[in-house]
Amino acid sequence: TTWADAGPGLTPDAQVAQLVMQAEARVAPLVNRVIGVAAADVLKTENSSGESALGNLIADAQRSAMGTDFAFMNPGGIRADIHAGAVTWGALFGVQPFNNDLVRLDLSGAQIVTLLNQQWLGQPYPRILKVSGLTYVWDFARPAGDRIVELRTAAGQPIVATTLYSVTVNSFLAAGGDNFTVLAQGAHPVVGPVDLDALIKYIDALPQPFNYAMDGRIQRSN
């Protein structure tokens, strides 16, 4: 934002203002369409382990859209909260405005451990991925490349290093974005729907009013 009290550019250009008003009126039926009703705020705020209620919701929506074992969502791609009450298309666009495609990949259990350890490797600050379909425990007292101390499926089964698992990520992550380079090595990539469309479809199918909370998917031991 540029702040000024006086000077050029502070009076809206009449023609541009008219054009913007016409554009807003044209998209209003889409932007204002109610997708669901939130019983309470669903926030991107993380707890001490890095889990968030909104991150859980988005990761679940992405895994559901692609039918994979797991899903991983980068925290930087979650740009706004969902507030209690009517949830519109425009509000969800504010949450996920980047228009990324979802991508299905195959990763070994060992590669998934590497992926989770990359949350601290080569990062300017910890980037804790939001997850669906699995749970894990990390220990900040361990070296940056070896902080994952327990990794299981949501059903409680240990994730096997040599087993291939299907995962969903967005196209930014699939290309190795945010220094999650192991994802660029994923096998058999399949492109799916836009992330926003997956979130809209998932919320629309939830019993209404809906709520989402943190459920211990990510735990920290130190």
HUQUI-V611345 format. One record per residue. SS is DSSP state (A for helix, B for strand, O for the rest). PSI is psi in whole degrees, -180 to 180 (none if undefined). Layout:
ss:SS psi:PSI
ss:SS psi:PSI
//
This chain:
ss:O psi:135
ss:O psi:125
ss:O psi:138
ss:O psi:147
ss:O psi:-23
ss:O psi:157
ss:O psi:179
ss:O psi:149
ss:O psi:1
ss:O psi:-13
ss:O psi:121
ss:O psi:138
ss:O psi:128
ss:A psi:-43
ss:A psi:-42
ss:A psi:-43
ss:A psi:-39
ss:A psi:-41
ss:A psi:-43
ss:A psi:-42
ss:A psi:-40
ss:A psi:-42
ss:A psi:-43
ss:A psi:-39
ss:A psi:-36
ss:A psi:-38
ss:A psi:-5
ss:A psi:-42
ss:A psi:-35
ss:A psi:-51
ss:A psi:-36
ss:O psi:0
ss:O psi:129
ss:B psi:124
ss:B psi:-36
ss:B psi:-176
ss:B psi:121
ss:B psi:128
ss:O psi:-25
ss:O psi:169
ss:O psi:140
ss:B psi:108
ss:O psi:153
ss:O psi:-3
ss:O psi:131
ss:O psi:148
ss:O psi:-173
ss:O psi:-20
ss:O psi:-16
ss:O psi:3
ss:O psi:150
ss:O psi:151
ss:A psi:-44
ss:A psi:-36
ss:A psi:-40
ss:A psi:-44
ss:A psi:-47
ss:A psi:-44
ss:A psi:-41
ss:A psi:-41
ss:A psi:-40
ss:A psi:-40
ss:A psi:-40
ss:A psi:-41
ss:A psi:-33
ss:A psi:-6
ss:O psi:40
ss:O psi:171
ss:O psi:-44
ss:B psi:165
ss:B psi:150
ss:B psi:132
ss:B psi:131
ss:O psi:135
ss:A psi:-31
ss:A psi:-15
ss:A psi:-2
ss:O psi:107
ss:O psi:-9
ss:O psi:166
ss:O psi:162
ss:B psi:126
ss:O psi:155
ss:O psi:144
ss:B psi:-162
ss:B psi:131
ss:B psi:114
ss:B psi:166
ss:A psi:-43
ss:A psi:-38
ss:A psi:-40
ss:A psi:-32
ss:A psi:-37
ss:A psi:-31
ss:A psi:-44
ss:O psi:82
ss:O psi:5
ss:O psi:-8
ss:O psi:39
ss:O psi:140
ss:B psi:152
ss:B psi:146
ss:B psi:131
ss:B psi:132
ss:B psi:160
ss:B psi:127
ss:B psi:147
ss:B psi:163
ss:A psi:-38
ss:A psi:-40
ss:A psi:-34
ss:A psi:-39
ss:A psi:-44
ss:A psi:-45
ss:A psi:-47
ss:A psi:-35
ss:A psi:-25
ss:O psi:-4
ss:O psi:-20
ss:O psi:-17
ss:O psi:125
ss:O psi:23
ss:O psi:144
ss:O psi:-20
ss:O psi:161
ss:O psi:128
ss:O psi:94
ss:O psi:113
ss:O psi:145
ss:B psi:137
ss:B psi:157
ss:B psi:137
ss:O psi:-3
ss:B psi:165
ss:B psi:151
ss:B psi:161
ss:B psi:134
ss:B psi:154
ss:O psi:111
ss:O psi:-16
ss:O psi:-13
ss:O psi:164
ss:O psi:153
ss:O psi:-29
ss:O psi:8
ss:O psi:53
ss:O psi:-8
ss:B psi:116
ss:B psi:-16
ss:B psi:135
ss:B psi:121
ss:B psi:160
ss:B psi:166
ss:O psi:-24
ss:O psi:-2
ss:O psi:5
ss:O psi:137
ss:B psi:142
ss:O psi:125
ss:O psi:132
ss:O psi:-37
ss:O psi:-5
ss:O psi:140
ss:B psi:134
ss:B psi:147
ss:B psi:136
ss:B psi:153
ss:B psi:133
ss:B psi:169
ss:B psi:167
ss:A psi:-29
ss:A psi:-49
ss:A psi:-38
ss:A psi:-28
ss:O psi:5
ss:O psi:17
ss:A psi:154
ss:A psi:28
ss:A psi:21
ss:O psi:68
ss:A psi:-26
ss:A psi:-25
ss:A psi:-28
ss:A psi:-13
ss:A psi:1
ss:O psi:143
ss:B psi:156
ss:B psi:53
ss:B psi:137
ss:B psi:127
ss:B psi:136
ss:B psi:-152
ss:B psi:169
ss:B psi:143
ss:A psi:-40
ss:A psi:-42
ss:A psi:-37
ss:A psi:-41
ss:A psi:-43
ss:A psi:-47
ss:A psi:-40
ss:A psi:-47
ss:A psi:-39
ss:A psi:-31
ss:A psi:-10
ss:O psi:150
ss:O psi:136
ss:O psi:145
ss:O psi:151
ss:B psi:161
ss:O psi:156
ss:O psi:145
ss:O psi:168
ss:O psi:139
ss:O psi:20
ss:O psi:23
ss:O psi:-36
ss:B psi:126
ss:B psi:147
ss:B psi:131
ss:O psi:-21
ss:O psi:none
//
